[in-house]
Amino acid sequence: MSARCCAGQLACCCGNAGCSYCCGPKVRQSRSTRFMYALYFILVVIICCVMMSDTVANQMREHIPYFEDICKGIKAGDTCEKLVGYSAVYRVCFGMACFFFIFCLLTLNINNSKSCRAYIHNGFWFFKLLLLGAMCSGAFFIPDQETFLNAWRYVGAVGGFLFIVIQLLLLVEFAHKWNKNWTAGTATNKLWYASLSLVTLIAYSITTGGLIWMAVFYTQKDGCMENKILLGVNGGLCLLMSVVSISPSVRDRQPHSGILQSGLISCYVTYLTFSALSSKPAEVVLDAHGKNVTICVPNFGQDLYRDKTLVAGLGTAILCVCILYSCLTSTTRSSSDALQGRYTAPELEVARCCFCFGSGGEDAEEKRNMKEGPRVIYDEKKSTVYSYAYFHFMFFLASLYVMMTVTNWFNYESANIETFFSGSWSIFWVKMASCWICVLLYLGTLIAPLCRPSPQYSV
């Protein structure tokens, strides 16, 4: 590697300008910035999962010489109990949440990348990493730890719940946007009708098949009454959404309402129902021979959690991917506009298969930069691609959501990462509540226009 490449990589620590000398593929400034913040987020999440691992704590006790003396020397307890467990995760996530909240305030009302605050947002990565580390470490020195932990627990619960609600709102908005965009194409090409019908058929097939599959494997002839009730209620809600979405009164106020949206929401309700039933603690009863038998779960799932380390690793990876996807996709301009009730006029819609990625148009200057320009493409000279403040706010809420999820919400005292993915009542009810909130939000978008005097509400 040349000296110029090495110098460019070191320059990336202070800003994106130095990256233009780095040997590598072209990258947009907006994407590289979001990638770096996501990398910081993943790093802290991994640290939190390690802190919640009994396996890691036991390995440290066995293999680190003078482990107890070191713990006493740094005043972390006889076995470093202050550096592991739910209280340590609360402190680390407090530091990460403060980090993103400060940047949320710092980046308010930034419209392009030329201001001083925008340069801070898009660069100085090494110094921001030091700041994040200092905030996470400083949280361990907060006085009156018991009061802090008790108060921060409720702040985390509110923030984590708000994060879930925002993702559900964006899911409902996505379903409406999909239907409206493809419906706009039917005016010029009737094949869009076939596309709408095909997607709707697939959605309802997944919903029906999923509910039947859960009824077969998560219920039994005798017992499992809770599972039977929940499957019946959630199946009935899917049917209710479908009927309301095509009712004449709703269609009169919202011509774009249809069963495509209700089919997509029904799919998500089915997924949340399955995820909730999978997270439910196993029920163990005695059979005729006096042996313990697990009921109300699939037979092939009873040995699923035998390798707890593997399950914890896979579960942590899936958790990170889902949260990052939610954060990055919810910070686009269209998503933030939708949360504020601003939608594109129907006559301006251009039907596209990949409608959620925008029109893909690029001006002449940007195309020229991609061919001849530096390694970093400055795509925010005229305006920002995403809302900086909203981006940091979503990661602030995601920090609280991770804190509550990893520590098993309010069952924190007995929580550890090895048993987290094997079942918990708190996680079960959080997922079921999310399912019902999603249904209420979607029904709200259908029924709310009926209470308005003028038909100006549009999705």
Residue pairs with C-beta under 8 A, 6 or more apart in sequence:
1 23
2 23
4 21
5 21
5 22
5 23
7 18
7 21
8 18
8 19
8 20
8 21
8 22
8 23
9 19
9 22
10 18
11 17
11 18
11 19
11 21
11 22
12 18
12 19
12 22
12 125
13 124
13 125
13 126
13 127
14 123
14 124
14 125
14 126
14 127
15 119
15 122
15 123
15 124
16 29
16 32
16 33
16 122
16 123
16 376
16 378
17 123
17 376
19 27
19 32
19 375
19 376
20 374
20 375
20 376
21 375
22 375
24 375
25 375
26 370
26 373
26 375
26 376
26 377
27 375
27 376
27 377
28 376
28 377
28 379
28 385
29 113
29 122
29 376
29 377
29 378
29 379
29 380
30 379
30 380
30 384
30 385
30 386
32 376
33 121
33 122
34 328
34 331
34 386
34 391
36 125
37 391
37 392
37 395
38 324
38 327
38 328
40 128
40 129
40 132
41 96
41 323
41 324
41 327
41 395
41 398
41 399
42 320
42 324
44 92
44 93
44 96
44 132
44 136
44 399
45 316
45 319
45 320
45 323
45 402
45 406
46 316
46 320
47 92
47 136
48 89
48 92
48 93
48 402
48 403
48 406
49 312
49 316
49 406
49 417
50 56
51 83
51 84
51 85
51 88
51 89
51 92
52 84
52 85
52 86
52 89
52 406
52 407
52 415
52 416
52 417
52 420
53 312
53 416
53 417
53 418
54 416
54 417
54 418
55 308
55 309
55 418
56 84
57 79
57 80
57 84
60 67
60 80
61 67
61 79
64 70
67 79
67 80
68 78
68 79
70 80
71 77
71 78
71 79
71 80
71 83
72 78
74 80
75 82
76 82
76 83
77 83
82 88
82 140
83 140
86 407
86 408
86 412
86 413
86 415
87 145
87 149
88 140
89 403
89 406
89 407
90 149
90 152
90 153
90 156
90 403
90 407
91 136
91 139
91 140
91 142
92 136
92 139
93 156
93 399
93 400
93 402
93 403
94 136
94 139
94 142
94 152
94 403
95 132
95 134
95 135
95 136
95 137
95 138
95 139
96 132
96 135
96 136
96 399
97 159
97 396
97 399
97 400
97 403
98 135
99 131
99 132
99 135
100 392
100 393
100 395
100 396
100 399
101 392
101 393
101 396
103 121
103 388
103 392
104 389
104 392
104 393
104 396
105 389
106 117
106 120
106 121
107 117
107 118
107 121
107 388
107 389
107 391
107 392
108 389
109 389
110 117
110 118
110 121
110 384
110 388
110 389
111 383
111 384
112 118
112 380
112 381
112 382
112 383
112 384
113 119
113 122
113 378
113 380
113 381
113 384
114 381
118 380
118 384
118 388
121 388
142 148
153 410
153 412
155 400
156 400
156 403
156 404
157 404
157 409
157 410
158 400
159 396
159 397
159 399
159 400
159 401
160 397
160 400
160 401
160 403
160 404
160 405
160 409
162 397
163 326
163 394
163 397
163 398
163 400
163 401
164 401
164 430
164 434
164 437
165 437
165 441
166 330
166 339
166 394
166 397
167 326
167 330
168 434
168 437
168 438
168 441
169 338
169 339
169 441
170 329
170 330
170 335
170 338
170 339
171 265
171 268
171 438
172 261
172 265
172 438
172 441
172 442
172 445
173 335
173 338
173 339
173 459
174 264
174 356
175 260
175 261
175 264
175 265
175 442
176 256
176 261
176 445
176 459
177 334
177 338
177 355
177 356
177 459
178 199
178 260
178 261
178 264
178 355
178 356
179 196
179 256
179 257
179 258
179 260
179 261
180 256
180 346
180 349
180 459
181 349
181 350
181 351
181 352
181 355
182 192
182 195
182 196
182 260
182 351
182 355
183 192
183 196
183 256
183 258
184 346
184 349
184 350
184 351
185 192
185 351
186 192
186 193
186 196
186 351
189 351
192 351
196 258
196 260
199 260
199 263
200 258
200 259
200 260
200 263
203 260
203 263
203 264
203 266
203 267
204 259
204 263
204 266
206 267
206 270
207 238
207 263
207 266
207 267
207 269
207 270
210 267
210 270
210 271
210 273
210 274
211 231
211 234
211 235
211 238
211 270
211 273
214 227
214 231
214 273
214 274
214 277
215 228
215 231
217 297
217 298
218 224
218 227
218 231
218 277
218 296
218 297
218 298
219 227
219 228
219 231
219 296
220 295
220 296
223 283
223 285
223 295
223 296
224 283
224 295
224 296
227 277
227 280
227 296
230 273
230 276
230 277
230 432
231 273
234 269
234 270
234 273
234 435
237 269
237 436
237 439
238 262
238 266
238 269
238 270
240 443
241 262
241 265
241 266
241 439
241 442
241 443
242 259
242 262
242 263
242 266
244 250
244 262
244 443
244 446
244 447
245 257
245 258
245 259
245 261
245 262
245 446
246 257
246 258
246 259
249 450
250 257
250 446
250 447
250 449
250 450
251 257
253 449
253 450
253 455
253 457
254 446
254 449
254 457
254 458
254 459
256 346
256 458
256 459
257 446
261 442
262 442
265 438
265 439
265 442
268 438
269 435
269 438
269 439
272 431
272 432
272 434
272 435
272 438
273 432
273 435
275 431
276 428
276 429
276 431
276 432
276 435
277 428
278 301
278 423
279 423
279 424
279 427
279 428
279 431
280 296
280 423
280 425
280 428
281 423
281 424
281 425
281 428
282 294
282 296
282 297
282 302
282 423
283 294
283 295
283 296
284 292
284 293
284 294
284 295
285 292
285 293
285 295
286 292
286 293
287 293
294 302
304 311
305 311
305 421
305 422
308 418
308 419
308 422
309 418
311 418
311 421
311 422
312 417
312 418
312 420
312 421
315 420
315 421
316 417
319 402
319 405
323 398
323 401
323 402
326 394
326 398
327 391
327 394
327 395
327 398
329 335
330 394
331 386
331 387
331 390
331 391
331 394
332 385
332 386
333 385
333 386
333 387
334 358
336 386
336 387
336 390
337 343
343 458
343 459
346 458
350 359
352 359
362 370
366 377
366 379
369 377
369 378
370 377
379 385
405 427
406 415
406 417
406 420
407 415
408 414
408 415
408 420
408 424
408 426
408 427
409 424
409 426
409 427
409 430
410 426
411 424
411 425
411 426
445 459
448 457
449 455
449 457
